[in-house]
Amino acid sequence: MRHHEFTGSGKPRVIPSRRRDQEYRVNRLSISAVVALFALPAFAVAPGGATAAPGGPAGPGPTTFALIGDTPYGDAQRVQLPALVKQVNLDPKVRMVLHAGDVKSGSSTCDDARFADLASLFNTFADPFVITPGDNEWTDCHRTAAGGYLPTERLAAFRELFYPEVGRSLGSRTMTMTAQPVAQPEHADYVENVRFVRSGVVFATVHVVGSENDLAPWSQLPGGDRPAERIAEFEARQAANLAWIDAAFEQARAVDAAGVVLMMQAEPVESPGFTVERARIVEQSRDLGRPVLLVHGDEHLYEVEREYAGVPNLTRLETFGDTATQWLAVTVDPRTRDVFSWEPRSVD
């Protein structure tokens, strides 16, 4: 989890593609950019006049989804979030909601009651709700302020509440998805890694989180860190993530997809916790040669970085964070050159 402040502007912080990751970390420059959202019909309709499946059409029609992350970040935002849910539910173009992780702040408790309350809240979204875990939900739960929990125990609890049925989303209108335990039984624990096709694009969630992707010590755990257990968790999840990234791109090639959307909580920067997954995403994106959108949260900044990691067809999009009043409306339209477009929305 990183701590950055959002300035309140509706425009993203745009990261020039030529800047090295380390350089942009040290000295970020703000460049305003205006991103257009294509006009779309209110509802996607399947052939024969039938309403498209929950989440949007699998065929060439456009799909708009709401992208949120790092929310509600504390009790005050928990009170505010129903207004955002209402606005999203009333938007006739939105067909599903994607949450890039962190349903609470790092200093708030990780108890079952909080998890249950938040899962219930997210189920009030009218459309399918898909979430990938954040570090605040489990990795950081060793912190005294968060309750001093064993992180792996909290991850198991989070999975029970937020993935109660393997391969099915939350939300009032649910949708079925391919879950990693079904497609790859050797990675049976990773119910949070799912994939599905909408508007001719393969979507996949990948469990990559902040706090150095769980390499940061569980230093406040009663009795101290458990490095062997922590590293074993990291290595097993990394293996699952790599297999799942490969599977998403394999499916994209098999169905001749217009592009790929990967959602994870943390940006896969060039550091020990992320470098392997980053390299695989870069390799697969370059080989696919079609638009790939890497969406994430964690830094609490609305940010756009085109030609990410030097790959012309790879774009990094970070959604708003530490707010319950802002979100991104992202449209997938395989009939357009760039396939992906988005615009910020604010709750009145």
Protein Blocks (a to p, Z undefined) as FASTA:
>chain_A
ZZdddehiabdcdddfklcfklmmmmccddddddddddddfbdcdehhiacdehiafblb
dcdddddehiaebjklmmmmmmmmmmmmmmmkbgbdcdeejjbcfkbccbfklmmmmmmm
mmmpmbdcdddddfklmmmmmpmklnopafklmmmmmmmmmmmbghiaedjbdcddddfk
lmmmmlmmlmmbccddeehiacddddddehhnopaccfkbghiaafklmmmmmmmmmmmm
mmmmmmmmmmmmmnopabdcdddfbdcdddfklmmmmmmmmmmmmmnopacddddehjop
acddehihhiakbccddddehiakbccdddddfkbmnlpacdddddZZ
